[in-house]
Amino acid sequence: MIKQTATIIVFFLSVIVSYAQEFNCRVKVQDNQLPSTVDRRIFRTLETALTNFINKRKWTTDTYQPNERINCQFLLNLESTTEQNEYDGSLIIQVARPVFQSSYTSPIINFQDQFLNFKYIESQPIEFNENRISGSDPLASNLSAVIAYYVYIILGFDYDSFSQRGGDAYFQKAYNIVNNSPQSNKIDGWRPGDGGNVNRFVLADQLINNRYGIVHDIYYTYYRKGIDKMYEDENAARAEILNALIYLDNLNKDNPNLMLTQFFVLGKADEFIGTFKKASGQDKAKALDILSRVDIKNASKYKQELK
């Protein structure tokens, strides 16, 4: 009887653990730019370590069902190595959000961080302590700090897209990582001036700044009131998506070159076009006008597809 009870307890705990984590993340390390003398086996070990770090760590107090986990990809593009076990490169973060009553997934983040500097020794554990982020070796700690930062950014936007201001706590966690980030002359991306107005400091700072608080309403309106309703009432959903773009346009007018504006539109061009191709002439023209301003990079594409 005791043995049977213990078995039941172990099974129960295993179910809790299997349902606990928030992410279904794929990690890829691109190493083709590094010298041939570098042992590639190290990066396969790193891929596994980072995948486990993201997927097996508990990041929130909420319980996620397997089908509720956030699908994302992290691509570490290693460009150079100056000293043994030290690497510089960039990081691409891609996140897709499921849409209600549909098999479609909507892009919510598609961003490239140009500042990835870290030290990694094969088989070393990926550790992260929110109370001591820099650790004893800033360059070694920087990798987990950057990954944890984006985990909280992802959680913030995901929660924002399901409930109004739902992501505030996670954006604050990301900002706390910035404030306590590893510091070294070999590390970039955490300071206000790094890379102009596009870096981790700027993104987190803008996300917790009430001056730009409308951006949280933009995510909620676009996803929960718009994208999620497309299969229920397409016209009403499209109207909400247009409202979100109007809010974004106003934010952009009041705050030109805001990182948050560009962060929102990245990777969404095809979705914008698909949404407004069947819109009325008036709504299509309004969307085209806004999109040509807030997403200048794809302006010609919008003019071609939404004419």
HUSULQUI-V182739 format. One record per helix or strand of 3 or more residues. SS is the DSSP state (~ for helix, > for strand). FROM is the first residue (numbers start at 1). LEN is the number of residues. If there is no record, write none. Layout:
ss & from & len
SS & FROM & LEN
SS & FROM & LEN
This chain:
ss & from & len
~ & 2 & 19
> & 23 & 8
~ & 41 & 16
~ & 66 & 3
> & 70 & 11
> & 86 & 13
> & 105 & 15
~ & 138 & 25
~ & 168 & 12
~ & 200 & 8
~ & 210 & 3
~ & 214 & 16
~ & 234 & 21
~ & 259 & 7
~ & 269 & 8
~ & 281 & 14
~ & 296 & 10
